[in-house]
Amino acid sequence: MDLNTKSGRDSFSSKFGVIAAAAGSAVGLGNIWKFPYITGVYGGAAFLFVYLGFIILIGLPIMLSEFMIGRKSKRNPFGAFKNLAPGSSWKFVGLLGVLAAAMILAFYGVVAGWSIDYVIRALTNSFAAKSPGELESSFTEFIQSPITPVIYQLLFMLMTMGIVIVGIKKGIEKYSKILMPLLVVIIIVLDIRSLTLKGAYEGLSFLFYPDFSKLTADGILSALGHAFFSLSLGMGTLITYGSYIGAKNNLTKIALQVTVADTLIAILAGVAIFPAVFAFGIEPSSGPGLVFITLPNVFQQMPGGFFFAPLFFILLTVAALTSSISILEVVVAYFTEELNLKRKSATVLATVLISIVGVVCSLSMGILKDYTLFNFNFFDLLDWISANMLLPLGGLFISLFVGWYLGREKVVEELSQGSSIVEWLVRIFIFLVKFIAPGAIAIVFLNGLGFFSFG
């Protein structure tokens, strides 16, 4: 009998539920506004080739490591390390993950709130007859407002709480099974429309033409960093989800399927965005500027844009929601298992605490923008700390823990559940988590802190 069932602990009920939830965790805003752009800028298919290599060498081993730690311990990130390495300091690695999750969700909820506002703007045709300059001014004015962005941020956090509070089977798994297929359907509809636009070929060429002259040292470092960050590694989400995976599921197959889904959706997002951007002769960009300024400009010029604009911002909101429920679950699992709170109390408490920090993040764009630390406002400070310190450190220690501490016997035991595993794969996995992944993550970490650069 599975340990979760034996202990009365909630768990995923199906393999599709596991894959939908884990892929939902990995698929987020970065897949839509960052990955397609950096792919095009750094040589299209040339960048993709390098990125996929890093995914195999680093992303997959770390994802497997997180799943393994979670399923072996059947605990939240803090409890997992405490259970597997009793009496040691490894438990603080888990605490690092819980802290990273709380910090990331605080500012992530703010951006997700922007996407909800833009769904409403799209439905009310607010982009019509606005110049690019007016669209930019409108976005800047909106994010600096002390009220409206906060309202939408809190609405998004309530949506996230509403799913997580119900539990794993009836909440996260159930809604992941709905949201992920919905996300795929929306993105395919947008792809079809984008590809039928006159001039779409230039956007496809931007994305996929293999130009190795653009694959600079900076591009290789971007591929390395994105291979790590894209899969939600280092913040405890996959340890937490791993703890809900039953023994009958093979972790290697799940990790492969999640990785493929994450990469395909990122590529499909590029197919939806860049043919349309190039079809109307608009300069592509990355980040919030792409989705909240450039794309509204595209939609207002596009035949049928009134229909496709809300569809795109619904896609953005769904992608944010599938990630946010996994991030909130990390904190909720910690509260329920380490502080012995009931799930409802833990979910409400986690949501309230994170939302308060999120409100400060939102206000730091406007009325609190003059309050800075190291030249960062509060939003950017949390973003920088989590991306450049907490996540790389979390991934580094997870890799070292599995490679050097956990032991070969436990690794084989976890990898062979649900299906047999060949010896040479075990040897490759252990070599990657012992040597290759830690070295690569150390490069990401040192580069993020400004101590190391290929350039």
Secondary structure, 3 states (H helix, E strand, C coil): CCHHHHHCCCCCCCHHHHHHHHHHHHCCHHHHHCHHHHHHHCCCHHHHHHHHHHHHHHHHHHHHHHHHHHHHHCCCHHHHHHHHCCCCCCHHHHHHHHHHHHHHHHHHHHHHHHHHHHHHHHHCCCCCCCCHHHHHHHHHHHHHCCCHHHHHHHHHHHHHHHHHCCCHHHHHHHHHHHHHHHHHHHHHHHHHHHHCCCCHHHHHHHHHCCCHHHCCHHHHHHHHHHHHHCCCCCCCHHHHHHCCCCCCCCHHHHHHHHHHHHHHHHHHHHHHHHHHHHHCCCCCCCCHHHHHHHHHHHHHHCCCHHHHHHHHHHHHHHHHHHHHHHHHHHHHHHHHHHCCCCHHHHHHHHHHHHHHHHHHHHHCCCCCCCCCECCECHHHHHHHHHHHHHHHHHHHHHHHHHHHHHCHHHHHHHHCCCCCCCHHHHHHHHHHHHHHHHHHHHHHHHHHCCCCCCC
